[in-house]
Amino acid sequence: MNELLELLYGVPPLYHLTLEELKRREPEIRKHALFFSPNYRKLALLPLAGFAWLTPDREVQETRFGEEAIVVANFSRRLYTYEGHGVPPSSVLLLWKKTGEVLIYTSSL
């Protein structure tokens, strides 16, 4: 869940790991970094311009970064459809508004 919150709000992860735990979690940390780094280098320069709960149970949330991007986090166990794009359970959809590029990140936790 922390993974999705970090992506939703554009904040980098903070890990407290032993060497043993690092070895065990390295694949998921690497996956997260490969998605987070290139996208949030751009988003870090934009204002967090909006937040909304998209479902009554508050399990699907949206943030807007300036006029550039929308991030939708699906914390639920069911598929959510956002503007025609499926957001799988435990996933984040990143929509770059100017280019129309859509990226999906699914948590492995």
C-alpha positions as CSV (number, residue, x, y, z in Angstrom):
1,M,0.0,0.0,0.0
2,N,2.9,2.4,0.8
3,E,4.1,1.8,-2.8
4,L,0.8,3.1,-4.2
5,L,0.6,6.0,-1.9
6,E,4.1,7.1,-2.9
7,L,3.2,7.0,-6.5
8,L,-0.2,8.7,-5.9
9,Y,1.5,11.7,-4.2
10,G,4.8,11.7,-6.0
11,V,7.0,11.1,-3.0
12,P,10.1,8.9,-3.2
13,P,10.2,5.8,-1.2
14,L,12.0,5.5,2.1
15,Y,13.4,2.1,3.0
16,H,14.7,0.8,6.3
17,L,16.3,-2.5,5.4
18,T,18.8,-5.1,6.7
19,L,21.1,-6.6,4.1
20,E,19.1,-9.8,4.3
21,E,15.8,-8.0,3.7
22,L,17.4,-5.9,0.8
23,K,18.3,-9.2,-0.9
24,R,14.8,-10.5,-0.5
25,R,13.1,-7.3,-1.6
26,E,15.5,-6.1,-4.3
27,P,13.3,-7.2,-7.3
28,E,10.3,-5.2,-6.1
29,I,12.4,-2.2,-5.1
30,R,14.1,-2.2,-8.5
31,K,10.6,-2.5,-10.3
32,H,9.3,0.4,-8.3
33,A,12.4,2.6,-8.9
34,L,12.3,1.9,-12.7
35,F,8.7,3.2,-12.8
36,F,9.1,6.0,-10.2
37,S,12.3,7.6,-11.3
38,P,11.7,8.7,-14.9
39,N,8.1,9.8,-14.3
40,Y,8.5,11.6,-11.1
41,R,11.5,13.6,-12.3
42,K,9.0,15.4,-14.4
43,L,6.1,15.4,-11.8
44,A,8.4,16.7,-9.0
45,L,8.5,20.1,-10.8
46,L,4.7,20.4,-11.0
47,P,2.2,21.5,-8.3
48,L,-0.1,18.9,-6.8
49,A,-3.2,20.6,-8.1
50,G,-6.0,18.3,-7.1
51,F,-7.1,15.2,-5.1
52,A,-10.3,13.3,-5.3
53,W,-11.8,10.0,-4.1
54,L,-13.3,8.3,-7.1
55,T,-15.3,5.7,-5.3
56,P,-17.6,6.0,-2.3
57,D,-15.4,3.4,-0.3
58,R,-12.4,5.7,-1.0
59,E,-10.4,2.8,-2.4
60,V,-9.8,4.5,-5.7
61,Q,-8.1,7.9,-5.5
62,E,-6.9,10.5,-8.0
63,T,-4.2,13.2,-7.9
64,R,-3.6,15.8,-10.5
65,F,-0.2,17.4,-11.2
66,G,-0.6,20.8,-12.8
67,E,-2.1,20.5,-16.2
68,E,0.3,17.7,-17.1
69,A,-0.6,14.5,-15.4
70,I,-3.3,12.5,-13.6
71,V,-2.4,9.6,-11.2
72,V,-5.2,7.1,-10.3
73,A,-4.4,4.6,-7.5
74,N,-6.6,1.6,-7.1
75,F,-6.3,0.2,-3.6
76,S,-9.2,-2.2,-4.1
77,R,-9.4,-5.8,-5.1
78,R,-11.4,-5.1,-8.3
79,L,-10.7,-3.6,-11.7
80,Y,-11.5,0.1,-11.9
81,T,-12.1,1.8,-15.3
82,Y,-10.8,5.4,-15.6
83,E,-11.6,7.2,-18.9
84,G,-11.7,3.9,-20.7
85,H,-8.4,2.6,-19.1
86,G,-8.5,-0.4,-16.8
87,V,-6.7,0.1,-13.5
88,P,-6.1,-3.3,-12.1
89,P,-6.3,-4.0,-8.3
90,S,-3.3,-2.7,-6.3
91,S,-2.2,-0.6,-9.2
92,V,-1.5,3.0,-10.3
93,L,-2.4,4.5,-13.6
94,L,-0.3,7.5,-14.8
95,L,-1.9,9.6,-17.6
96,W,0.2,12.2,-19.3
97,K,-2.4,14.6,-20.5
98,K,-0.6,16.4,-23.3
99,T,0.7,13.2,-25.0
100,G,-2.0,10.8,-24.0
101,E,0.6,8.3,-22.8
102,V,-0.8,5.9,-20.2
103,L,1.4,3.9,-17.9
104,I,0.3,1.3,-15.4
105,Y,2.2,0.1,-12.3
106,T,1.0,-2.9,-10.4
107,S,2.3,-3.6,-6.9
108,S,3.9,-6.9,-6.3
109,L,3.2,-6.8,-2.6
